[in-house]
Amino acid sequence: EDQVTQSPEALRLQEGESSSLNCSYTVSGLRGLFWYRQDPGKGPEFLFTLYSAGEEKEKERLKATLTKKESFLHITAPKPEDSATYLCAVQTSGTYKYIFGTGTRLKVLA
Amino acid sequence: GAVVSQHPSWVICKSGTSVKIECRSLDFQATTMFWYRQFPKQSLMLMATSNEGSKATYEQGVEKDKFLINHASLTLSTLTVTSAHPEDSSFYICSARPRTSTYNEQFFGPGTRLTVL
């Protein structure tokens, strides 16, 4: 069965304290892995798409990487405005449907 | 670019009434739209996949007669919750995959908060 697991479930960081969020996946065939940010009461905001192992994408303080079994979202020197839930989603071969992970709730303290 | 809107943003209704939620892709055409529901502090659960001009495909456990989906054009999909009950109260979110996209990402609407009294 295809599965996506995110860890940690929740993370509290001091402003400027870099860290990484993990998304582990077990799927029959990977079409793509997607990272989103979701603020409370809002829809997910697209961040990155990764397609193959070794691929990396960067945007401001965020960097996403992909291996054959997992993806990391690295947050460098986070700011309070980075506080949100970060969602990982996987698309398997033959479908455009997403399988979402449970998310990581990030809180960055000033 | 890639903006998706939903209307209404929130709705309160009485038990037994029907509620329609609209999902529009504002600056692109969407061959495929998706409907999700999300409970507090939980992730998104896919309800159905909607392709323009054809019947929606529902996920296992989702009642198609309860949640009616219509994808009448390349920019509009609607979800109607029929005979709503308090257990249908949730956050409903749609997403759309651009028709001309060389990539596979979905773009999400802002969500609709449904409260059934």
Interface residues (C-beta under 8 A of the other chain):
Chain A: R31 G32 F34 Y36 G41 K42 G43 P44 E45 F46 T49 L87 Q91 Y96 K97 Y98 F100 G101 T102 G103 R105
Chain B: A2 V4 Q6 T32 F34 K41 Q42 S43 L44 M45 L46 T49 F91 I93 S95 R97 Y103 N104 E105 Q106 F107 F108 G109 P110 G111 R113
